[in-house]
Amino acid sequence: MKTNTTEGKILEEYRQYLKLEKALSANTIEAYLNDLSKLVRFLKDNEIPLLEAQLEHLESFSASLHDIGIHPRSQARILSGIRSFYHFLVMENHLQADPSELLESPNIGFHLPEVLSLEEIDSLISSIDRSTPEGQRNRAILETLYSCGLRVSELCNLKLSELYLEEGFIKVEGKGSKQRLVPISPRAIKELEHYFIDRNRQNIKPGYDDYVFISRFGKNISRIMVFHIIKELAERIGLQKTISPHTFRHSFATHLLEGGANLRAIQAMLGHESIGTTEIYTHIDRNMLRSEIIEHHPRNKRR
């Protein structure tokens, strides 16, 4: 992984600090630096200089670790290493304040993520100002997250060529480049169709024409931007729960389960790939999956 000259020097200084002052073994040092490289790569992908990262960026990185399925113990180890790195940066006067000071680690014990009620989800979506250039796009983003139970990375990389709206499906590329078909609710389809009117007026950069959700810069929207959108909306309606894009995915599964959907269907829709359930997925008929989601998801029920 390439870094700029300044970052490269800082990382080398940190290596020497771990070796000489912390007296860590070579293997432990490499483990620290390998974990740190995940953050460096994340910040680079989002065009955030290493020394300009704020707490919100670190929280978004933490959320991305959860989203890609890294075990809570591994998440806690990675975040501990990041705190050590920022402590070093402050100690060596590279930074005046430590952005990781309030960065929370995941609960390693059994912990259920926050679940939003249907009313809370509706309040979040209704609070979006449609008169802004990004308003309808953000409505479509939240509705798609909730109605399809997507990982934020799957949402950001969703392509127009992967939408089969007339059939009521979208094709999603999940972890390990594994693809799956996910039912999409009529309400999400409606929000997308409204958004496409605005999207057609955007100046989209070459190579990004096929992405569904486009930022104001003409590229596909980033994870960190989705995280910010959700955080701002939660503050706007005074929501006391700590939520992220993953909260919508967990709420999707919880609401389906509470509504009586088949657990195996929910697991398949989420794209889980645990060894114990892989065989189950291969025997579930796709039409049955769609009927489970359509019958039990709140967005598909008539009021």
Sequence and secondary structure as in RCSB ss.txt:
>XXXX:A:sequence
MKTNTTEGKILEEYRQYLKLEKALSANTIEAYLNDLSKLVRFLKDNEIPLLEAQLEHLESFSASLHDIGIHPRSQ
ARILSGIRSFYHFLVMENHLQADPSELLESPNIGFHLPEVLSLEEIDSLISSIDRSTPEGQRNRAILETLYSCGL
RVSELCNLKLSELYLEEGFIKVEGKGSKQRLVPISPRAIKELEHYFIDRNRQNIKPGYDDYVFISRFGKNISRIM
VFHIIKELAERIGLQKTISPHTFRHSFATHLLEGGANLRAIQAMLGHESIGTTEIYTHIDRNMLRSEIIEHHPRN
KRR
>XXXX:A:secstr
    HHHHHHHHHHHHIIIIIS   HHHHHHHHHHHHHHHHHHHHTT  GGG  HHHHHHHHHHHHHTT  HHHH
HHHHHHHHHHHHHHHHTTS SS TTTT     SSS       HHHHHHHHHTS TTSTTHHHHHHHHHHHHHHT 
 HHHHHT BGGGEETTTTEEEEE GGG EEEEE  HHHHHHHHHHHHHHTTS   TT TTBSSB TTSSB  HHH
HHHHHHHHHHHTT  S   HHHHHHHHHHHHHHTT  HHHHHHHHT   HHHHHHHHTS HHHHHHHHHHHSGGG
S  
